[in-house]
Amino acid sequence: MPEKKPPAKAPSRREMQFEERPLDLQLEVEGMTCASCVTRVERALRSVPGVTDAAVNLATSRAQIRTQGNLPADQLVEAVRRTGYEARPLLARAEKGATGEDLQRREEQGLRRRFILAAVLTLPIFLLAMLGMDRPFLGLLSHQASSWVQLALAAPLMAVSGRGFFINAWKALRHGSADMNTLVAVGTGAAFIYSAIVTVVPHLLAGVSSGGEVYYDTAAMIITLILMGRLLEVRAKGRASQAIRKLMGLAPSTARVLRGAEESEIPLEAVRVGDRLRVRPGERIPTDGVILEGHSSVDESMLTGEPLPAEKGPGDEVVGATLNRSGAFVFEARRVGSDTMLAQIIRLVEQAQGSKAPVQRFADRIAAVFVPVVMALAVVTFGIWMVWGPEPAFTHALTAFIAVLIIACPCALGLATPTAIMVGTGRGAELGVLIKGGEALEAIRKIDTVVLDKTGTITRGRPEITDLVPAPGFSEADLLTLAAAVENLSEHPLAEAVVRRAREAGVGIPEVHRFQAEAGQGVSAQLDGHRVLLGRREWLLAQGVIFPEGSVPLGDGVGKTLLYVARDDQPAGWMAAADPVKADSPAAVRALQGLGLEVIMLTGDREAAAQEVARQVGLRRVIAGVLPTQKAEVIRQLQAEGRTAAMVGDGLNDAPALAQADVGISLGTGTDVAIEASDITLIKGDLPSAVTAIRLSKRTLKTIYQNFFWAFIYNLIGIPIAAGLLYPFTGMTLSPVIAAGAMAFSSVSVVANSLRLKRFRA
C-alpha cells in the first residue's frame, strides 16, 4: 500500500471553510486548440500580481482564477490577450448576453464554413493529383497546367480555411512559444510553399525537385481533415456540456404572483422573497419556497433522480424547477435568483467542470515542452532523410518532416481530462450527485474505507413508534389517545413520534390541562379529570404506578426507547420508539462492501443501539459513543493507520469529520455546513446515492486514464513511423494525409470515449 499523507496535511477543505476564501473569477477564452495553449494561458494568468492560482479548461474554453482581493477583470483579460488569445469575463447566468454556449455555437459555425470550403476545393485538387500522376489529366491538361490549376484552388483554401492556423501560429511565435497551430502551419505551409515554387519558378529547385512533383493535395487534405476533426470535436464537446443546458432550461421564465386579491404573471427575475405564488397542475415551480395552501404531488426527479412524485401539503418545502404533477397550491417564495437550489447546483457543476484532476498536471508538464520537442524531431528527421535517404532525398525528407509535425499535434492530450470531468460531473448532476471537482474524483480512486454516520445516514434520522402494547382493559387506540394527548404539548422528538403515529392511525387528540414536563423523566397532564403520566418506568414507579410482574419489559429494548403510560396511577400500557433503518441502507452497505471497501459506522449513540443497527445492515465494525467533537479525531486515527477514508454524513456535527476525510460525502438533506465541508453532495439524501457517487467517480477517473492512453498511443506509435523508422525494414513511409487523419481521429476518439459516461446508470 502506498504511503499516505500525514494527517496534519489532509484538511485543505477545512482550511478553506474557516478562512476567508479568495475571490474566484472566470473568463471565457477564445482560440485555444490544444494542451500547449492551455499551458500558455495559465502561465500568463499566474504571472499577474494578485493571482494565486489559475486553471484553464480546454473543453469548456474557460479559465478559473483565484485571486487575493478584488483584482479587476480587465487586467486578467489583457494578460490573456498578450498571449494571442481573446478573453472576456464570464457573465452571470441571470444576465443576458454571450455565454459559453454562444461561444461554442460561433466556433462551430465558423469551423463548418471553413470545412465546407476546404472540402469543396480539396476534391478537385485530389482528383487532379491522383489522376494526373502518370499521364496528363484525362488527356486534357499537362502536368504543368495541372499544377497551376491546383495552385489556383489551393491558394484560397490556404488563405481562408487555413488562415486560422497561420494567424494563431504567428501569435504564438511573437510570444516565443509554439502550439498545435504551429505544427499545422509549418507542415502545410512547407508543402504549399515548396509546391508553389516548383509551379511558378521550377528552375529554383531543379536540383532537389523530382520531376516537378507538387504537394498541394497533401496541404489541402491535411487542413480539411484537421478541420473535420475539430468540427466533430466541438460538436462532441457540446454534447458533453448538455447537463448544464438541461439544468438551465428547467426553470420557467414566468411566475404567477398573488398580490392582494389580484393574480398576475411576472418574469421570474421579478419574483422577490416573501411573494405568494400560485402553481397549477403541469407547471414547473418557479422558485424555492414553502406551501401555504393546497396539496399536490411534485416530480422532483430532476433533483433526486427519484421517479415517484413526492406528496406535498401546507408547511412542506418545494424546490424551483421541479414539476407540479397534480393539484394547485399557493406557496411563499423563500429563495430566489442565485440563491435557489437549482442555481447552486448549476454553479457547483460549472465549477466542477472547470476544475482539473491532479493527474492533469502530468499532461500539463508534457504539453509545456511537447511542441518544441516535436519541432526538433521534425527537423532532425528532415536532416537524416536528406543525408541518408533514397533519391529524391528532398521529397522523402519533406514528406517525413510534414508527417511528424502533423501526427504529433497535442489536441487529444488537452481534452483527455476536461471532457471526462465534464461528462462525469454532468451525469452526476442528472442522478442527484454533485461532485465538486477533479480532486474529489482522483481521491475516490484511492479510498479503501468508508465511514458512515448512523443517524440520518443509515437510519431515517427521526424516531418512530414501532411497538404498541396496551395493558388489560385498554386498546391500542386508547393507549395512543392518552399518549398523544399529553405529548402534543411537548417539543421532544419522541413526543413528535407519538403524535405523528396517532395522526397516522386516525386517532383524535383531545385537549389536556395542567401539563408538566420533568426533564429526562416524563410528562404529566389532566385529561377529562384523569391524571395521565408518560415517561420512563422508574419515574412512573416513583409516582406510585405499580406494574404487574411480567406485564411489561423491565428496561430499554435493544436499539429502542420504551415509553410507559398510566392513567390514575393504573398502567395503560407501553410503547417502543426507535430510529428505524432506511429500507435501502442494507443493500447500499452490501454494495459498498462489494466494491472492496471496509465500511465502518460512526455514532454517538450507545453501544447496544449501535450494534443493533449494524446487525440490521450487515456491518461488522462499529465505533459508538463518539462525541461530535471526536468524529474528526476518529478519521485522523484511521488516516494514521494508513487508510484513505471517505466520510458520509449529514449533520452539523459531521462537518469537521467531512472536512478531515480524504473524501467528504454529505447528504443534501443535511445542514448547509456539512454540505459546504464535503467534496460530494447527494441531493437525494440516501445511502445508495453514495454508492452511485463512488462508482461514477471511479468510472470517470478510469475514463480519464483511457483518454490519456489514446492521446499518447498515437504519438508513441505514429511519430516513429512518420519519421521513417519502418522504412529500412519494410520500405514503408507514412503519408502526411494519413497522419492528419490519425491526429484528427485521436481527438475525436478521446471525446467519444468520454461521452460513454452519459450511459452510466445508478
N, C-alpha and C positions, 0 to 999 in steps of 0.2 A: 504494500500500500504506500503511495507517495506521501511524503511528509507534509503535514498540514501546517497552515499558518498558525503562529502563536495566537491564542485567544485575544490577546490585547489588541491585535491589529484588525480584528474582524469587523467591529461595528462602524463601518463607514456610514451606513444609513442612520445609525443612532446619532452620529455627529451632525449629520445634515438635519436631523429632526430638531435638535435643541440649539443649534447655532443659526445665526441669521443666514438665510440662503442667498447666494449671489443671484444677480439678475440674469434671466435667460432671455436671449434674443434669437430670432430666427430670420434667416434670409433665404430667398429663392435665388438660386444661381443658375444662369443660363449659359450653355455652351460646353458643359463638361461631357466628355465622351469615354473616359477610361479611368483606371485607378491612379494613373500619374496626374491627371487633372485634379483629382480629389486631394492628393498629397500637396500639390502646389497651392490650392486654395486654403487648405488647413494651415500650411506654413505661413501664408500671408496673414491670415486672421490672428494666429497666435503671436505674430510679431507686433500687433497693435498694442500699445501700452494700456493696461487695464483689463486685457483679456486673459483669463486664467486657463481657459480650455476652449477648443473648437472641434466639432465633429461634423464632417461633411458626408452626406449620403448621396451616392451616385444615382440610386434607384428613384429617390424622391426629388432629386435636384435641390436639396435643402441643406443649409448649414445651421447648426445649433451652437450658439456661442454663449459661454458662461463668463460673466464679467464681474469686476469689483466696482460697485457703484453704478451710477446712471450714465453709461457710455453712449454718446449719440450714435444712432444707427448709420448716419452719413459717413462717419469715419470707417466703419466696417465695410460699407458698400464701396467706398473709394479704394480700400485695401484690396478688395476682390477685383475691381476693375483694373488695378495696376498689374494684375497677373494676366490680364487679357480676357476676362470673363465679365458678363453682365450680372448685376445683382440688384435686388430690391428687397425692402423689408417685407416680411410676411404679414399680410393683413389679418386682423381678427376675423373669425368666421362670421361674426354678426355684421361685419362691414361689407359693403358692396365693392366690387372691383375684381382685379386679377387675383386668381388663386393658383395653386399648383396644378389644378385640373386644367385651367386655361392655358398655362404654360405648356403642359403636355399636349393639349389639343393643337396649339400653334406649332409645336415641334413636329407633331405627326403630320399635319397638313403640309408643312414645308418639306419634310422628307418625302412625302408622297409625290409632290410636284417634281422634286429633283430626281426621284427614282423613275417616274414615268418618262421624263425627258431622256434620262440616261438609257433606259431600256429601248426606247424608240430609235435612238441614234446608234446604240450598240449593235442592234440586229443587222443592219446593212454593213456595218464595219466588219462584223464577224463573218458574214457571208462573203464579202469581198476578200477577206484574208484567207478563209478556208477554201473557197472555190477557185481562187486565183493563185494557189501555191505552186502548182506545176505548169500551168498554162494561163494565157490571158483569160480574164473573167468572161466566160461564156463566148469567147471569141470576139468580144466587143472592145474590151479595154486592155491596153498593155499594162505591164507590171508598173511602170512609172505612172501611168494615168490612174490606175487603181490606187496607188499610194497618195496621189493628190486628192482623189475623192475621199479617201479615208481621213486625210488631214482636215478636209473641209467639214467632215462630220464630227471628228474628234475634238476639234478646237472649241466649238460651242459647248460640247459635253464637258470638257475640262473647265471651261470658263464659268459655266452655270451650275451644272450638277456637282462638279468637283471643287467649286470655289470655296466652300466652307472649310475643306481640309487644308487648303493652301493659306487661307486667311488665319485660321487658328494656329497652323504651324508657324507662321510668321510672328504671331503674337507671342508664342512660346519662345521662339528664338530670340526675340527682343528682350525677354526677361531671363535669358540664359538657361532655358530648360527645354525639354522635349517631351512629347506625349504621343498618343496614338496618331493624331493628325500629322505629326512629323514623319512617322513611318510611312503613312499612306502618301503624303505629299512627296516625299523623297522618292519612294518607289515608283509611283505613277508618273511623277514629273520626269524622272530619269528616262523611263520608257518613251514618254511623249516627246521630250526634247531630242533624244537620240533619233527617233523616227523622223521628226521634223527636219533635222539637219540632213539625214540621208535623203529625204524627199526634195528639199529645196536646194541644198548645196552639197550634193553627194560626193564631190571631189575632196571635201574636207576630211572625210573618214574613209578614203579609198583604201587605206592600209589596214583598217580594222573591220570594216563592214563586209558582211558575207553576201555579195550579190545584191546589195541594196535592200536587204531584209528589214522590214519595219515591224513595230510592236504597238501600233495603235489599238489593235484588238485587245492586247494584254492590259493596257492602261484603261480602256473603256470597260472591259469586263470586270476588272478589279473594283473600279468605282461603282459600277452597277451592283455587283454582288454585295459590297460593303453597305451601300445604301439600302439594299433589300434587307440585309441583316439588321441594320439599325431600325428600319421601319417595323420589322417583326418584333424587334426587341422593345420598342416604345409601346407597341400595342400590347405586348405581353405585360410590360410594367403597368400599363393601365388596368389590366385585369388584376394585377397583384394588389392595386390600391383600391379595389372595388369596395372593400369593407367600410372605408371611411365614407365613400359616397353614399353607400346604402344607409349608414347611420345618419348622415346629414339629411337624407331625403325622407326620413321617418317623421320629422317634426312637421305639423301642419303650418300653413302660412298665416292662418287667421284663428281667432278665438271669439266665442260668444260671451260677452261680459254683461252682468246684471248690475245696473246702477239705478237704485230706487225701484220703480215698477217697470222700467224700460229694459229691453234686451237689445243689444246692438252688436254687430260684428266688427271687430277691430283687427288691425295687423298684430301678429304675435309679438312684434317688438314693442308694441304699446301696452302690453299687459304689465301690471305692477303688482308687487307683493300686497296681499290683502284683497285683491279683486275677487269678486264672486263670479265664477264661470259656469256655464251650463254645457254639458256634453250629451249629445244624443246617440242613440244606437248606431253602430257602424262608423262612428267618428273616432279619430285619434285624439287623445287627451293632450291639450296644448302645452301644459307645463306641470311642474310638481306641486302637489297640494294635499289637502285633507277634505274628504267628503263631508258636506254639511247636511244634504238632503238626498234621499233616493238610494236605491240599491241596483247593483249591476254585476255582471261578470266581465272581467277585464283580461284580455290576452296580453300577458307580459313576456311572451316568448322572445321578443327582441332583446330583453334584458337578461332573462334567466335561462332561456333555452327550454323552459318547461312548456309542453304543448297544451296542458289543461288550463283553462281560464281560472282566475282567482276570483272568488266571490268577495264583493266589496259593499260596505254599507257606511252609515254615519260614523265618523271617527277614524276610518281606515285611510291610509295614505295611498295616493295614486301618483304615478310617475309619468312625466311628459313623454309623448310619442308612443305610449302603449295604446292598444286598440280596445275601445269600448264595444263589447260584443252585443249585450242586450241590456235594456233598461236605461233610462235617463237619470242623470243626477246633477246636483249642483255642488261645486267644491270651491274651497278658498285657496288661492294661489299662495304658496309658501316660498317657492324658489323660482326665479325667472332668469332668462338670459343665460349668461355664462355660469350661473350658479346651479343650473338644473343638472340632474344626474346624467342626462344624455350629453350635455355639453362637457361635463367632466370626463365621461367615457371617451368622447371624441378626442379631447385634449390628451388623455393618457395614451390612447392608441397612436396618436400622431407623434407623441414624444418617444414612444417605444419604437415606432417605425423609423424614426430618425436617429435612433441610437446605434451604437456599434457593440458587437460582441468582442471581448478581449482577443479572440482568435484573429479578428480582423487586423490587429496590429502586425501580425506576421505578414499579411498581404501588403499592408502599407509600407513595411520596410523593403519588401521586394519591389514594389511599384516605384519607390523613390529612386532606384538605380536601374530598373528594368530597361527602360528605353535607351539610355546611354549605352548600356551593355549590348543591347541588340544592334544599335548603330555600329558599334565597334566590331561585332561579329560579322555584320554585313560587309563592312569594309575589308576585314581580313579575308572573308570568303571571296570577295571580288579579286583581291590581290593573288590569292592562291590559284584561282582559276586562270587568271591572266598569265601566271608564270608556268604552271604545270598542267593547265587544262588542254584539251584537244582543240584542234582548229575547227571553226574560227573561235579562238580563245576569248575574244572580246564579247562575242554573242553569248557564249556559255557563262562568262563572268557576270555579264549584265543580268541575264535571266536568274542566276543564283542570288545575286545581290537583291534583286526585287523580291524574289520569293521569300528570302529570310526576313526582309523588312515587313512584308505583308502578313505572313503567318504568325508573327510574334506580337501582333497588336494586343495590348493587355485589357481589352474591353471586358472579357469574361471575368478577369481577376477582380475588377472593381464591382462587379454585380453579384459575386458569389455570396457574400454575407447579407447585403441590404435587401435583396429580393426575397431571400428566405425569411428574414425577420419581418418584412412587410406582410407576406402572405401568412406566416405563422401567427403573428400578433393579431392580424385582421380576422383570421379564422377563430382565434381565441375569443375575440370580442363577440363574434356571432354566437359562440357557445356559452357566453357569460363568464369568460375567463379573461381578466385584464392582466397582461404581462407587461411590466413597466419598462423593460429594456433588455438589451443584449446581454448585459452582465448576469441577469437572472437566468436567462436561457443557458448560459455556459455553466453557471454554478450548479444548476439542477443536474447536469450530467455527472457531477462528482458526488452527489449526496448518497449516503448509504443508510441514513437514519431519518425517520420521520417521527416527530414528537407531536402528539395530538392533545390539545386541551380537551377536557371532558365536557364541562357544562357549556351547552350551546354549540358544541362542535360534534361530539359523538352523541350527546343527548339533545333533547329539544330545547333545553335552557329554561324551562319553566315547569314547576311541579304540577302534577295532575293526580286526581283521586283514582287510585287503581283498585281499591277494595272497599266494600261496604258490608259490615256485619252488624245488623240490628240485634238488640237484646230481646229476650222473650217479651211479648206484648207490644213490640214496636215493628213497623215495616221499614223498608228502605226509604220510602217516601217520607215517613215520619222522621227518620234519622236525618235525612237531607234537609227537611224543613227546619228542624231545630238548629242544625249546624250552620246552615246558610243564613238564618235569621240573625244569629249573634256575630257571624264572621262578616256580614255585609257592611258593618261599620269599621272593620279593621283594614289596615293597609298592608298587612303581612302577605308575602307571596303565597303561603299556604291558605290564607283566607280567600285570596283570589281564586285559587284552585277549587275550593269548596263551593264558592258562589257560582263559578263557571259550570261545575258539574250539576248543580241544582237547576240552572237555567237550561242546560242541555237536556235534562230529564223532564223539563216542563213543570217543575215543582214551584209553587208560589213561595215568595219570600216575604213573610209578614214583618211588620214593624215591631221593634223591641224598644224597651226603655231601660234607663239606669245601666247603660253599657259601661263596663270597666275592663281594662286590659292590664295584665301583670306581665311585664317584660320577661320573655323566656319561659313563661309558665302556661298561660292560657287566658281566656276571656270569659266574661260572665255578663248576663243581661236578664231582664224581666220580660217574659212573653206570655201575654194573657194571664197574668197573675202567677205564673210559674217561674221559678229560677232555673235558668239554663246555664250549664257550665260546659266548656270545651277546652281541652288542653292536654298536658302531659298526665300520665296515670298517677305519678307521685303527687302532683298538685291536687288532682281530684280526691285522692285519698286523704290529703291534709284538709280538704274541705268537708270531709265526712262521708264521701261516697264510698260505699262498700261494693266491691266487685266479687261475685261468687267465684270460688276457686275453679280454675279451668275454663271460665266462660270467655275470657279474652286473653290475648297474648300478654306476656309479662314484661315486654320491653320492645325496643325498636327492632323491626324486622331487618333482614339483610338488605341494605340498599333502599330501605323505605323508612318513612317517618310515620309513627302512629299517633292518631288523634282520638281522644276518648270524649264521649258526650254523655251528659247526665241531665235529668230533669227532676227537680225537687229531691235532690240527693239520691235519686234512683238511676242506675246505669241505663242509658238508652242505646248503647252500642259503641262501636269504634269504626274508624276508617283509616285506610293507609294512603299516604301520598308519596309519590316518587317522581323524579325527573326521568321520564322514560327514554330509552334509547331510540334514536331515529330509525325508522324502518330500513333505510338504505345504508346505515352505518356498518353492519356486519359484512355486507358484500364489498363495501369500499375498503374496509380493513383487509379483507382477503385479497383484493386487487392490488393493494399496496405491497402486501407480502409477496404476491406473485411477481412483482417487479424486482424482487430480490432485496427489498428494503426491510430493515428492522423497524417495527412500529412500536412506539412507547407512548403510554398515556400519562399525562402530567396533570395533577389536580390538587386542589386544596382540600378536597373532601377527605373524610376519614377512610382508613384503610379498608374496612369491611365493605362500605358502599362502593368504593373504587374497584375492589376486586370483583364485586358482583357485576358491575358494568363491563369490566374487562372480560369476564366469563361469557357474557351475552354476545360480545362482538368478536371473541376469539383472540384476545390479546394476551401475551404471555408476560410482558413486563409492565409494571405499574409503579409510578413514583407518586405517592399520595402524601397528603398533609403538608403540601408546599405552600408557603405564604406567597402572595402576589409579588412581593419584593425579591423572592428567592427563585422565581422562574427563570430569569436571565442567568442566574448563577448555575442552575442545572444545565442550561445549554452550554455555558462555558466549560463545565466539567466534562460534558460529552465531547466537546472540541478538544479538550486537553487529553482525552483518551485516544485522540487520533481520528475521531469521527467527523464526518461532514454532515451537518444536521439541517433539516428543514423543520420549521415550526408552523403548525396550523392552529390558529386561534381566532377569537372574535371579540374578546372583551378588552376594556381599558387596562386591566391588569396583565394582559398578554402583550401589550405594546413593547415593553423592554425586551422580552424574550424574542418577539418577532424581529426586532432590530438587531439583536445579538446573533440570531441564527444565520447560517450561511445563506439560507433562502427563507424569507418570511412569507407565509401564505395566510391571508386574512379572509374571513367570511364577509361578504358585502352586507350582511345583516348586522354586523358588529359595529363598534364605535368608529368614529372618524379617525381617532388617534391610532387605533390598531390598523386601519386601512392605510394611513399615511406611513406607518412604520414598516410596512410589508413591501415585498417585491412583486407579489401576485395577489390580486383581489378576485374573489369568487363571488360574482354578483348574486348568484342563486342562493349562496349561503349554505351549501350542503357538502358533505364529505366526498361523495362521488365526483364533484367538480374538482376537488383537489387531485384525484386520480387523473382526471382529464387534463389538468394543468401540467402535471408531471409528464404524462405521456406525450402531450403536444410539445412541450419544451424539449424533451429528448428527441422527438421526431424532427423538430425544426433544426436542432443542432446537428443531427445526423445529415439532414439535407444540406446544411452549410458545408460540412466536410465532403459530401458528394460533389457539391459545386466546385470546391477547390480542386478536387480530383480532375473534373472535366476541364476546369480552367487551365490546369498545369499540364495535363496529358498531351494536349495539342502541341504545346510548346516543347515539351520534353521529347516528343517523338518527331514533331514537324520540323523544328529548327534544324536538327542534324540532317534530315532528309533534304530540306530545302537547300542547305549548304552543300549538298552533293556527297554525303557520307556513303551512300549506296552505289554511287557511280562506278567506283573501281571494281566492284563485285558484280553488279547487275547491269551496268550501263544506263541505269535509270536516274532521271532528274525530276524534280518537282516543278510543274508548271506554276508560274505566278497566279494564273487564273484559279487553279485548284487550291493554291494557298489562300487566296481571297475567300473562296467558298468555305474552306475549313475554318478560317478565322470567324467568318460571319456565323457559321453553324455553332461554333463554340459558345458564343454569346447567347444565341437563341436556346441552345440546349440547357444552359445554366438557368435561364429564366423559366423555361418549360419545366425543368426539374423542380424548381421552387413552387410552381403553380400546382404541383401534385398535392401540396399541403391543403389545398382548398377541399380535397376529398376526405380529409381527416374526419373521423366520426368519434363522438364522445363514447 
